[in-house]
Structures are given as C-alpha cells and as structure tokens.
C-alpha cells in the first residue's frame, strides 16, 4: 500500500514530511509489510473505544494511543490491542504509566 493511502487511513492529510516519517517508521519496523494491513484494521476496530494508531513524533515507530473516556472502553481497547499482538505476532511495548504502546515489529 502506498504511503498516501496509509496516512489517509490513519487520519492524516499526506504531505512530504509525513511520507518521509512513515518511510522511516516502515524501515525501522521489522516485518512491516506482513503486518501493515492488520495495523490499519486495528485502527478501525479501536475507533469505537476512542483509541487509534498514529505516527510517533519521538521515535521511529507507530504508536497506539488509548484516549477512552471510560474505564470500560479503555479496558476493551487494551484487550483488542493484546489480541492483535498475539494473533498477528506483533511485538508491542507499553509505555510505563501511560496509555500508549509502540508497535515494534513482526515476531518471527
């Protein structure tokens, strides 16, 4: 899938800076091509929980942010993220004391 399509599906208005940022993230994410579709599907599934996949501005990773307004929606989002990680063998890292995960890559 091309960069503009990925960025658009993640809710961004594509520009050259974002395309470069996405290319850097893709290059830094082992097995990205194997999990790209699943990442975009996860983003769609998380929308009802006020959670989403986004480009990280601090590292070359995609991040999953949980901004759910209720504890129940947040718990459901965290379960969806856990299921995504286990089912598609995606290595994620949860940031301590935050509602944010980094997508590190495909686990072989």
Buried (B, 14 or more C-beta within 10 A) or exposed (E): EEBBEBBEBBEBEBEEEBBEBBEBBBEBBEBBEBBBEBBBBBBEBBEEBBBBBBBBEEBBBBBBBBBBEEEEBBEBBBEBBEEBBEEBBBBBEBEEEEBBBBBBBBBE
